[in-house]
């Protein structure tokens, strides 16, 4: 395969494909508009998706909590929570040590409360963001039965709420290293939307601890377009390399740190 002008080969990295899939979800015309998107800690692939959307010319405001320079937050998550409570954040990304078929998240740990068998980073503001953001895209690269479970051991943030409980939104989708799931809050259930290269409905079922719907022929997750790929390897990388140097070097090559 011929090298690109940056010295990188033109093969599409899995991270690039996932970032493009996230970007398409951000721009979903059937979803509420994403005018202001926030990205939390240690989220390089969602950050890449957000920069891709912005650099494609869409008028979105990005608030990246861990951006080292030019960060709009002077008091960190306190300001993020204030903005979200005021209804001024439209889209957020969340993951979990465990995620179940009702889009419940566990960031506490496994085993009976308080989840001391395997400890996760902690819930922090996940429940608040899940309730108060109109759209949440769930994201977890690892797709295995230990992560995608039938029922989370502890609920840090619930996927749906009983009638009468105020919340602005729920999960829109779950993107993993194998596929894209769409979430249906009316029935608290996922459906399979697309398959990454090399995956089948059966391979995804074998790797998923919860049941999900798969109707008809499930399409392949589209590759980034040529224009998207060029943006990811050029301007997107340039925006991200200060904050995520290791990620940029791993995905885009050893010259990424010098970009």
Beta strands, then each sheet from edge to edge (+ up, - down):
strand 1: 36-39
strand 2: 61-64
strand 3: 91-94
strand 4: 98-100
strand 5: 105-106
strand 6: 135-140
strand 7: 148-149
strand 8: 170-176
strand 9: 179-184
strand 10: 189-195
strand 11: 219-220
sheet 1: 1+ 2+
sheet 2: 3+ 6+ 8+ 9- 10+ 11+
sheet 3: 5+ 4- 7-
end
